[in-house]
Amino acid sequence: MSPEMTRKIFLYGAGGHAKVILELLEVNERRCAGIYDEYGAATQLLGYPVSGNLNDDYKAADSAMIIAVGNNAVRRKLARKLSANWATVIHPSANISSRCTIGNGTVVMAGVSVNSEVRIGDHVIINTNCSVDHDCVLANYVHISPNVALAGNVQVGEGTHVGIGATIIQGIKIGKWATIGAGSVIIRDVPDYAVVVGNPGRILRMNEPEDVAGK
């Protein structure tokens, strides 16, 4: 077994997203060594104890952490705050091209397909049953929701959230910290901070940079 597979994994966060990551670790036979949640009231999650005190155990050489928080801005804030080795975990049912690259702290859920020469950044969520086709580029802190379909050569900027069931045609560029609404069909480029909904997608409003980027 590789050293990576024997690392103790700590989670930061104890909400619904953390439940999915816990089971992702279990199916990979990875050890969850601890769960931290400084702001929640939970004392256990799926039978695992939750601590409100963040100690330095996660900094050990044989340990790594996953930020189990769905909010992209919060994930970026925590990644900048914490000094950790970051674990990357992929569900065994995911179909991942050997020619793609996946960054640190990223999680890939069940049923995902990632095709040739895709580049995925750090602390990205590739959620259940989504499809990412050839040559896509997903920047850090992106969340691709369940059942999303990205055609080839799509670019998604930092911190952008693509909502459940959205479809993005080939060659589209989506800016940073944008929000693509559930079920939207994107046939034109999307600027930074835009909130886009509908079929075809239209700009509903603009996000405030200081809100979405955690500044």
Disulfide bonds with the S-S distance in Angstrom:
none
